[in-house]
């Protein structure tokens, strides 16, 4: 088939029915919508093009730079659409945690501005996120930038309402259960609004990353507040999946089904199977369930290797924060309540490590604390013990959950590490003294 433009290849992706011998389901026909077959490799191709196509001539005429906050797939789609049309593109982010993703964006020609302080422990009280940064940049440079703003742009869900939803219905008929991971939530919102119009009894299940965890392309429980087009009422349930579960199910998707989806697709597949196995026996008729394989696995190799070195025949890390158990947390974690922390610090003179992002740290932190974001602290811990048992250490993150896991992990290694209960959110809520050194500038 002859096409005039690669953009004509966006959409009309295939649906594959997964054999019941693999799923073990008796009453559920399970289908996967293969969005990884879009020309740039992900379901974000649809939204990227939809947010630009009606504005291309206007943007070219004005000479504006298209700007977005994206850590991967949306930026890739926007960059290629811009390149084809001779428009400069810039992405501003603090979420690029996978080197391959950054390199792909560079090869495609994107200008990348990374804000300081990569962290998987975001602070919901920190106003200095990439979207706020972009909005200041746009307002202070009148006419220089065109902000697509995937988190609030209604063309994001609209394109899925107009194309992805109808494609699913055309291929398999009535959908009884729809599953989708939640990032910007544009794809799930658009598909759900369309399919719900065809079947009012549709069950809608969203899937997010576990608290404090990181799965590329998915928000975790701490981050959903950042998404402007997220409508919680659209979902009957929202399930959490951790990164190890995502990779394990990704391997089944890759090896047993032959779909080379990445960790995000694996996370969705894991949530699907956990949910459907619980209801399968109780169903009195055959039903159709659909989930989305949203992108490919090739650009997540370092992410996968860090969590599953055994796949690559390297030394397996016996213990790390990703496999610390609830029992370990109960037995080994030490915590200090906010109301007691000032006295405890005065008496014990601990090393205080704030694990949040750099901007959140500058916006307010405990006196004499040092800032080592969790992304870098994780590498330090996995490659050797960062301090001796003679040191008392206080770990601080936004909500206290991730620091508690690190406390358990390090105390299992005979260190003396405490976590601040409730983290900096609770510390601020109780009006405890904080130090600020954030300069209100764009750089």
Buried (B, 14 or more C-beta within 10 A) or exposed (E): EEEEEEBEBBBEBEBBEBEEEEBEBEBBBBBBBBBBBBBBBBBBBBBBBBBBBEBBEEBEEBEBBBBBBBBBBBBBBBBBBBBEBEBBBBBBBBBBBBEBBBEBBEEBEBBBBBBBBBBBBBBBEBEBBBBEBBBBBBEEEEEEBBBBBBBBBBBBBBBBBBBBBBBBBEBBEEBBBBBBBBBBBBBBBBBBBBBBEBBEEBBBBBBBBBBBBBBBBBBBBBBBEBBBBBEEEBBEEBBBBBBBBBBBBBBBBBEEBEBBBBBBBBBBBBBBBBBBEEBBEEBEEEBBBBBBBBBBBEBBBEBBEBBBEEEEEEEEBEBBBBEBEEEBBEEBBBBBEBEEBBEBBEEBEBBBBBBBBBBBBBBBBBEEBEBBBBBBBBEEBBEEEBBEEEBBBBBBBBBBBBBBBBBBBBBBEEBBBBBBBBBBBBBBEEEBEBEEEBEEEEE
